[in-house]
Amino acid sequence: MASIDIAEIKEEKDKPWEQALKAEGERILKQAGANFVLLDEKGIMMGSEEFARWLEKAPEWRFVLGGPYGVSPEVKKLARARLSLSKMTLPHELVRVMFLEQLFRALTILKGKGYHHQ
């Protein structure tokens, strides 16, 4: 169905948060490359079926989720798109689970499986 790789960028804990975001951002950009989507509360919102059709338009997507302090302005600037799961601020650990479920749901929609119900 799909191949999913999860890469974690180590959180900077011994620096002021502005410096930590910058250092984390540099590592994110190295890992993510040029074609990535940022999971961001200020991003576009879409339903599950719309998300599935959106995924279908590109052969490969990379999704970036920031840590407790978000991501650097540079990461925000270079993201190909921003996607929101909610307008509310959510813990990044919860967003990871929610996003993986929506990704699974979108893939089952595209394959015509019975997981998603309207």
Residue frames as qw, qx, qy, qz and C-alpha x, y, z in Angstrom:
[[0.000, 0.887, 0.462, 0.000, 0.00, 0.00, 0.00],
 [0.128, 0.932, -0.152, 0.302, 2.58, 2.59, 1.09],
 [0.727, -0.001, -0.383, 0.570, 5.98, 2.88, 2.63],
 [0.268, -0.921, -0.039, -0.281, 6.29, 5.12, 5.68],
 [0.661, 0.077, -0.394, 0.634, 9.56, 6.12, 7.26],
 [0.347, -0.920, -0.151, -0.104, 9.64, 8.19, 10.43],
 [0.600, 0.268, -0.293, 0.695, 12.77, 10.20, 11.13],
 [0.424, -0.857, -0.275, 0.101, 13.09, 11.98, 14.45],
 [0.365, 0.640, -0.236, 0.633, 15.25, 15.04, 14.91],
 [0.551, -0.317, -0.562, 0.529, 16.78, 15.25, 18.36],
 [0.186, -0.929, -0.256, -0.192, 15.37, 18.10, 20.43],
 [0.388, 0.423, -0.352, 0.739, 17.82, 20.76, 21.58],
 [0.562, -0.684, -0.464, 0.001, 17.37, 20.95, 25.35],
 [0.608, -0.459, -0.160, 0.628, 20.39, 22.92, 26.52],
 [0.249, 0.139, 0.230, 0.930, 19.87, 26.10, 24.49],
 [0.287, 0.366, 0.288, -0.837, 17.47, 29.03, 24.65],
 [0.621, 0.431, 0.638, -0.144, 14.39, 28.18, 22.59],
 [0.443, 0.829, -0.105, -0.323, 15.25, 30.58, 19.71],
 [0.040, 0.627, -0.756, -0.183, 18.66, 28.94, 19.27],
 [0.489, -0.006, 0.866, -0.103, 17.14, 25.49, 19.71],
 [0.644, 0.611, 0.365, -0.280, 14.59, 26.13, 16.94],
 [0.339, 0.805, -0.401, -0.277, 17.33, 27.35, 14.61],
 [0.139, -0.447, 0.881, 0.067, 19.53, 24.30, 15.23],
 [0.554, 0.224, 0.780, -0.186, 16.59, 21.88, 14.96],
 [0.559, 0.726, 0.125, -0.381, 15.42, 23.69, 11.81],
 [0.192, 0.686, -0.640, -0.286, 18.77, 23.20, 10.11],
 [0.245, -0.166, 0.955, -0.001, 18.63, 19.47, 10.81],
 [0.576, 0.471, 0.570, -0.348, 14.99, 19.27, 9.68],
 [0.487, 0.760, -0.161, -0.400, 15.83, 20.92, 6.36],
 [0.028, 0.510, -0.838, -0.192, 18.76, 18.53, 5.80],
 [0.337, 0.062, 0.928, -0.143, 16.53, 15.53, 6.50],
 [0.504, 0.572, 0.515, -0.393, 13.36, 16.70, 4.73],
 [0.427, 0.158, 0.573, 0.681, 14.91, 18.04, 1.55],
 [0.051, 0.036, -0.192, -0.979, 13.09, 20.48, -0.71],
 [0.480, -0.245, -0.543, -0.644, 9.67, 18.85, -1.00],
 [0.239, -0.212, -0.848, 0.422, 7.99, 18.76, 2.40],
 [0.363, -0.644, -0.385, -0.552, 4.67, 19.65, 3.98],
 [0.090, 0.210, -0.611, 0.758, 4.63, 21.25, 7.40],
 [0.396, -0.585, -0.705, -0.055, 1.99, 20.15, 9.89],
 [0.165, 0.053, -0.234, 0.957, 1.01, 23.51, 11.34],
 [0.073, 0.572, 0.704, -0.415, -2.06, 24.83, 13.17],
 [0.196, 0.658, 0.001, -0.727, -2.10, 27.79, 10.76],
 [0.107, -0.143, 0.811, 0.557, -2.10, 25.55, 7.68],
 [0.540, -0.012, -0.401, -0.740, -4.95, 24.59, 5.38],
 [0.484, -0.026, 0.770, -0.414, -7.63, 22.32, 6.77],
 [0.540, 0.163, -0.573, -0.594, -9.34, 19.60, 4.77],
 [0.864, -0.150, 0.247, -0.412, -11.55, 16.60, 5.30],
 [0.651, -0.276, 0.695, 0.130, -10.31, 13.01, 5.02],
 [0.723, 0.483, 0.472, 0.145, -11.52, 12.49, 1.46],
 [0.291, 0.951, -0.093, 0.039, -10.07, 15.80, 0.32],
 [0.363, -0.724, 0.579, 0.098, -6.77, 14.89, 1.99],
 [0.763, 0.033, 0.626, 0.157, -6.76, 11.54, 0.17],
 [0.608, 0.733, 0.259, 0.160, -7.21, 13.24, -3.22],
 [0.007, -0.957, 0.290, -0.001, -4.51, 15.76, -2.30],
 [0.587, -0.484, 0.632, 0.145, -2.08, 12.93, -1.45],
 [0.794, 0.340, 0.493, 0.110, -2.86, 11.26, -4.74],
 [0.417, 0.909, -0.002, -0.030, -1.44, 14.19, -6.71],
 [0.119, 0.803, -0.580, 0.070, 2.21, 13.51, -5.85],
 [0.833, 0.127, -0.538, 0.024, 4.22, 10.30, -5.81],
 [0.645, -0.150, -0.523, 0.537, 6.07, 11.13, -2.60],
 [0.239, -0.855, -0.045, -0.458, 5.38, 13.41, 0.32],
 [0.506, -0.007, -0.586, 0.634, 7.47, 14.27, 3.34],
 [0.384, -0.806, -0.294, -0.341, 5.67, 15.66, 6.36],
 [0.369, 0.250, -0.498, 0.744, 7.36, 17.68, 9.08],
 [0.535, -0.744, -0.359, -0.177, 6.01, 18.03, 12.59],
 [0.147, 0.655, -0.422, 0.610, 7.77, 20.36, 14.99],
 [0.456, -0.137, -0.756, 0.449, 8.51, 19.76, 18.63],
 [0.253, -0.661, -0.599, 0.376, 7.13, 21.51, 21.71],
 [0.102, -0.638, -0.025, 0.763, 8.27, 24.94, 20.47],
 [0.617, 0.726, 0.146, -0.267, 7.28, 24.43, 16.84],
 [0.788, 0.214, 0.252, 0.519, 9.73, 24.97, 13.98],
 [0.325, -0.394, 0.106, 0.853, 12.03, 27.75, 12.88],
 [0.387, 0.715, 0.085, -0.575, 10.84, 30.54, 10.58],
 [0.121, 0.495, -0.713, -0.482, 13.13, 29.10, 7.89],
 [0.173, 0.127, 0.976, 0.049, 11.33, 25.74, 7.99],
 [0.337, 0.639, 0.540, -0.432, 7.98, 27.54, 7.76],
 [0.244, 0.715, -0.239, -0.610, 9.22, 29.61, 4.83],
 [0.114, 0.405, -0.815, -0.399, 10.55, 26.65, 2.84],
 [0.460, 0.199, 0.836, -0.224, 7.59, 24.29, 3.35],
 [0.005, 0.136, 0.722, 0.679, 5.86, 23.45, 0.07],
 [0.462, -0.521, -0.421, -0.582, 2.53, 23.57, 1.92],
 [0.116, -0.191, 0.692, -0.686, 1.17, 23.79, 5.45],
 [0.544, -0.297, -0.696, -0.364, -1.47, 21.37, 6.64],
 [0.276, -0.320, 0.511, -0.749, -3.53, 21.74, 9.81],
 [0.316, -0.240, -0.918, -0.018, -5.32, 19.00, 11.73],
 [0.290, -0.760, -0.562, 0.148, -6.95, 21.55, 14.03],
 [0.109, 0.807, -0.032, 0.580, -6.96, 25.26, 14.74],
 [0.673, -0.727, 0.088, -0.098, -6.28, 24.35, 18.36],
 [0.160, 0.674, -0.701, 0.168, -2.74, 23.98, 19.63],
 [0.968, -0.177, -0.070, -0.165, -2.13, 20.28, 20.26],
 [0.543, -0.610, 0.554, 0.163, 0.82, 18.42, 21.78],
 [0.373, 0.572, -0.623, -0.382, 3.14, 17.18, 19.06],
 [0.161, -0.136, 0.975, -0.073, 2.93, 13.61, 20.40],
 [0.495, 0.438, 0.630, -0.408, -0.85, 13.64, 19.91],
 [0.472, 0.689, -0.187, -0.516, -0.58, 15.22, 16.46],
 [0.065, 0.416, -0.870, -0.257, 1.74, 12.41, 15.37],
 [0.282, 0.173, 0.932, -0.150, -0.86, 9.77, 16.24],
 [0.454, 0.639, 0.374, -0.496, -3.72, 11.78, 14.74],
 [0.329, 0.674, -0.425, -0.507, -1.80, 12.42, 11.53],
 [0.038, -0.247, 0.951, 0.182, -0.76, 8.78, 11.11],
 [0.388, 0.378, 0.795, -0.271, -4.41, 7.75, 11.52],
 [0.447, 0.734, 0.110, -0.500, -5.50, 10.28, 8.89],
 [0.153, 0.565, -0.703, -0.405, -2.73, 9.11, 6.58],
 [0.208, 0.027, 0.978, 0.003, -3.91, 5.51, 6.99],
 [0.420, 0.576, 0.560, -0.422, -7.51, 6.63, 6.40],
 [0.351, 0.721, -0.237, -0.548, -6.55, 8.54, 3.25],
 [0.057, 0.378, -0.871, -0.309, -4.68, 5.56, 1.84],
 [0.286, 0.245, 0.918, -0.126, -7.64, 3.25, 2.49],
 [0.432, 0.685, 0.253, -0.530, -9.94, 5.76, 0.75],
 [0.273, 0.644, -0.522, -0.488, -7.66, 5.74, -2.29],
 [0.024, 0.192, -0.970, -0.144, -7.59, 1.93, -2.31],
 [0.606, -0.178, -0.408, -0.659, -11.36, 1.67, -1.90],
 [0.353, -0.081, -0.874, 0.323, -11.12, -0.19, 1.40],
 [0.398, -0.653, -0.548, -0.339, -14.00, -0.03, 3.91],
 [0.456, -0.220, -0.491, 0.709, -12.24, 1.71, 6.79],
 [0.035, 0.091, 0.081, -0.992, -13.64, 5.20, 6.11],
 [0.048, 0.602, 0.796, 0.045, -17.38, 5.79, 6.50],
 [0.041, 0.398, 0.173, 0.900, -19.15, 8.98, 5.49]]
